[in-house]
Amino acid sequence: MKRAVTLKENYEFRRMYQKGASAVSGAMVLYCRKNRLGRNRLGVTVSAKLGHAVIRNRARRRLREVYRLNQVHLRRGYDMVLVARGRTLTASWKEMNDTFLRLCRKLDLLEAREP
């Protein structure tokens, strides 16, 4: 993923946690906040509580892939942070995808479908 479409700075993550809207599930937490850039940016966080580096990196890859596969369905102009939880590592791809779409629907991030 290109640097221009990711959140990297600590202050960006803190702003998301304080002022962003959130939706929670067993596999992930999604924070979102409108930006003025006209494009979406993604940040991914995984706590050291989940395990060692290999496990944390696997969780990051899974969350980034779920986002990548669904980004065409998302509204433009939002910053999003995905936070891994315990079930991120054990959930099936279908469950992860369904969970992500449900959280996006809850936060009204999905584009309106044309009839």
Secondary structure, DSSP 4 states (H G I P E B T S, - for coil): --GGGB---HHHHHHHHHHSEEEE-SSEEEEEEE-SSSS-EEEEE--GGG-SHHHHHHHHHHHHHHHHHHGGGBPSSEEEEEEE-GGGTTS-HHHHHHHHHHHHHHTT-BPPPP-
